[in-house]
Amino acid sequence: MRPASRAGRGNERFPSYCHCNENSCNESSYSEWKWQHLGTRMASRPAHEVKTRGGPPTGISYPRLILVGANHRTCPLDVREALVRRVTYAKLQRAGGRRPPWEDLILLSTCNRVEVYALTREPDRAEVAARTAFGRDVRSGTLYHLEDFQAAAHLFRVASGLDSVAQGERQVAEQVRRAPSIRPAALRRREGLATLFDRAAREAPRIRAFAGTDDPSASASHAAVRYIREVVPVPWPSVVLLGSGKMARLAAGALKGRTRITVLDRKPAKARTIAAELEGTARPFAELEQAFAEADVVLAATAAERPLVSERTLRTIAAARTDRPLWIVDLGVPRNVDPRARDIAGITYVDVDALGPWASRPPNPMALARAEARVHEEAHGFVEGLRSRDEDAVAALRRAVEVLRTKEVEEALARLPSASEAERAVIDKLTSRLVNRLLHAPTRRLRELATGEREFLVRSFLSSWRDLGGGRE
């Protein structure tokens, strides 16, 4: 693997990432191996330590892809919650100044991460601006910085769920797919990062299949269900569902028939609808304290930006429970229940980070290697495309080869009238991958040449190629 060019600055070893209870967490060798040996070297300096290096930005002839972010491996949920509220498009635009250093920008916020992706011809300025949006008070080791291939590969892993607490989760692919469309109108582009994010979301099922992690039960919701079944020693627990979002419904649906479910939501009609689906009962949100006092388990998963249940309320509830323990599983990010609940006698509180031991198992190393090969191919394809768009000679060569490839595929398929759509797609994909692999080394060598020499060689080749009938024998 080629070493990262500028992404390798900073710590050689990825900083400590585990924030689970040390008595229950069993760190896998897979996580250590992936973050240390897949070339994902993270730079970890806070914004005020980053200095723009010398040299004019005009020396970069094609857009560079950069990523600055923080995730569940580099910081606990307390920090990520603050970053979700802090890092916004408005903050990024202010940090970019009157002359923004990026041509395209996407902010990706999920349960496990807050990341800023940018296409830029001024990577130093763009990195400084992104770090500034995260804040000068972010401690060293929290932020990572990747560029070009490493940044693209990271996004493909994210979309495939390989970078999640519940490895292989499917929900994150939809979040990646939606990210370009929820940007402010002034920042929306049809190409560039939108193309990368769409491609990552579309390839996610294939990469999960390669990794052997394409399991519908790989999610924080199902990790919560496994936690409840394994930890709560009540044969037929009474569960209060706080919220009616997708994560909450997934978890409650998996518990249906094994628990008594009560639904609380600020919208009574929605609570009644969800309760009917789950064969449970709905209660007004105003009866929260009474519902909590009667429950064995609270499962919270709303989109609220602040905790809905305060420490004071929980202390009142705990005092009224007469020595009956209460388990609270909080799937919200930001959290729905004040995390100081863990300090109250009689209450066991877990959030999404603490559910790691009940999430899916790491993939088999051989399967992971196959998935990584696919990730690398897709990431290289995107980065090569960035360069091709700005290098007319190389782009012309690729266009000419693509015309020939398409023509040959069409002629071959014409001889296979009984081929199914799936078989036709396989043939098309096979030839496309073959062409990309054959052109990878030559195009890389062409880019090392001076512009004039590169253009002369490509024109001479294309001219000779046409004289020979378009390269056909």
Summary of the structure (lengths in Angstrom):
residues: 473
radius of gyration: 25.7
end to end distance: 35.7
largest distance: 91.1
contacts: 1512
relative contact order: 0.10
helix: 52%
strand: 12%
